[in-house]
Each structure stands twice: as structure tokens, then as C-alpha cells.
Amino acid sequence: MADPLEHPALRARLERVRARAREVEAELADPRTAADPQRLERLGREVARLRPVVELFGGWVATAADLAEAEAMRREERAPEMQGYLDEEVHALAQRTAALSRELQQRLLPADLDGERDAVLEIRAGTGGEEAALFAADLLRMYGRYAERRGWTVEVVDRSATEGGGLKEVVAEVRGRGAYERLRFESGVHRVQRVPRTESQGRIHTSAASVVVLPEADDLEVELRDDDLKVDVYRSTGPGGQSVNTTDSAVRITHLPTGLVVTCQDEKSQHKNRAKALRVLRARLYERLQAERNLELRSTRQSMVGHGDRSEKVRTYNFPEARLTDHRIDLKLHQLQRVLEGDLDPVVEPLLAADRARRLADDGGGDGAR
């Protein structure tokens, strides 16, 4: 993927930052500024904010130029001993350029307050019957293995299983640093193309499952009044509707003002099920509030990486060709099994980079740095 700093709008923005820094430094050098303490303080704060960005940008420009020169020399060089040296030089300069670019992007982007939150993960089988339910189970397994790799924990809140070992739907909490940031672009419709276990003719079937990822909210951000909640308790059930508990420990909470319903029956304790259900309900209400507040901003930012709603196809898992395709950024990976085993970073990183590039371009109207 191209470096976001190559985008003309972003380059123009950085040039404006550099020009503004020169203006501020010239004003600070003006003797009249020293006679105005308030102006001196304001300009001092501004130049302190701009200078790190200007220095990083200058370093990136110089390193990118060195990289281009080294690549040109490597193309023209014929001596084998020099080729090896230039290969190492190009690799080192490419890494340095990428590191400067990432640091500069972080300087320019506003902090994403939701990024560090825990996440609520919801997976529901779509079209495709039992095969869709099996695929939903595969997705839960994939996210669970990815969580293990990153040191996160996954706790199932509620699940509805099929007799064939699939999942009609499942809700889980994913806890760990950056869980929501790295999982949020999983939201949408995931499609699988493969030969089902039950297919005797070897025909490829297409089925789907929807994924929703929400940031978890605390009780200070989303107030849940007892008068707004209808709480029902009942006996937990398993596949086929059979009872799996001898006590009424399962909990269903209905939020009367919105009609949102959350169930939890994974724990044997009614108290624990209620607590989990309330956390999921808060997450759904928080997401709804954020969507209402930031509708215009969300639509702009998601133009590159998709809307993430349940009606949008975001990814296809093609088993016959061992290929994964993310349709939002036209990413194709021929390492399907590795991804299903939890190696999701080759998918997540390009999605995060695409989102950063879009956010940087969209924020082009503001030339400040944080």
C-alpha cells in the first residue's frame, strides 16, 4: 500500500504546517513580540506544537529521497557485490521511511478515544443454513485465536448453538489493550465459499455470517435506570431447546425506551449473567449514541474502509483457492488457513492504514498538530 504521506492533499497540508512554523518563528524573533507577554506565550505554545511535526516531515522527505536514489542505483548496478550492499541499503531506508511516516501520522491524527476500549463481539449466521452456522463457529474460533496471540481474553455472554456444532448467534466480550481498535473493521457480512461437509456431489456452496463489533462503555457514560429495564429470568437451554440448567439462571434484559434486548445464559450464576448482559446493553446503547452524534464524520471516514453495517459484504473466504479477499480495500491474501488460525494482522494492519490515510486526508482543513 502506498505511503499515506504521498497523498497530494496531505503533502499540501504538511507544507502549510511547515510554512506556518516559519511564520511563527519569524514572529518570535521580532523584538515587538518580546514586549507582548501574552503574544509571546501563545506563539511559544504554537511553535512547540508545530516543530516536532516539521522535523519529522523534514526527516521523512530526506529519507524518502535517499531511498529513491538508492533504488535507482540498485536498478543500474551490475556488479554482484554492490547489488548485495544496495539491497541492504534499500531495505534499511525503506524501514526508516515507514517508521517516520507512522510517527508523523500519529502526530497529525486526533486521538481515537474509543480505540483502547474493550469490545463486544457479535456473530450471527446468515444465509446458508447449517453451513452458515458452522462458518459462524469458525469465525468465533478465529477471533479467539487472534485474541490469544495478542494476550486478550474472550468471554462468551450468550450463544445459540445448532445440533451440528454450528452457531446461530454468539455474543462475546473481548478484553485487552486495543481490542476495539483492532477488531472494529470486522463489522459487516463475511462470506464463505467452500464445499460443505454434508455435500456429497462436491459442489461449492456460498454462505454468510454477520459480525458486529462495539466498543464497551462504562456505567458513567451510559446510565441505565431501573425503570427503563425489564428483566426476565429463565432456565438456560442448549441445542434443540433442551434444558442445560436446573435453576433459572439465564437473564433477558429489555431496554424499554429503545426496545433493545440482551440475553445471557453462559454462566451458572444469575448475578453474573445479569452483569454481562448489562455490559452488552451499555455497549449497544453507547454505539447508538455515538452514531447519532457523529453521523457525518462516520460516513466520511468509512468511505474507504466501508460502513461496517450488517448489510455490507466486507470479506470473502474462498476455500478452493485458499484466498481471502477484503472488498473494502481490495486486499487479496492467499493464506486463508493462517488467517483462520488467528493470524489476522496481515488483514487488520492494511485496514488500519487505510483508515489512517482517510482520516488524515479528511482532516486536511486543520493544519495544527496535537
Buried (B, 14 or more C-beta within 10 A) or exposed (E): EEBBBEBEEBBEBBEEBBEBBEBBBEBBEEEEBEEEEEBBEBBEEBBEBBBEBBEBBEBBBEBBEBBEEBBEBBEEBEEEEEEEBBEEBBEBBBEBBBEBBBBBBEBBBEEBEBBBBBBBBBBBBBEBBBBBBBBBBBBBBBBBBBBEEBEBBBBBBBBBBBEBEBBBBBBBBBBBEBBBBBBBBBBBBBBBBBBBEEEEEEEEBBBBBBBBBBBBBEEEEBEBEEEEBEEEBBEBBBBEEEEEBEEEBBBBBBBEEEEBBBBBBBBBEBEBBBBBBBBBBBBBBBBBEBEEEEEEEBEBBBEBBBBBBBEBBBBBBBBEEEBBBBBBBEBEBEBBEBBBBBBBBEBBEBBBBBBBBBBBBBBBEEBEBE
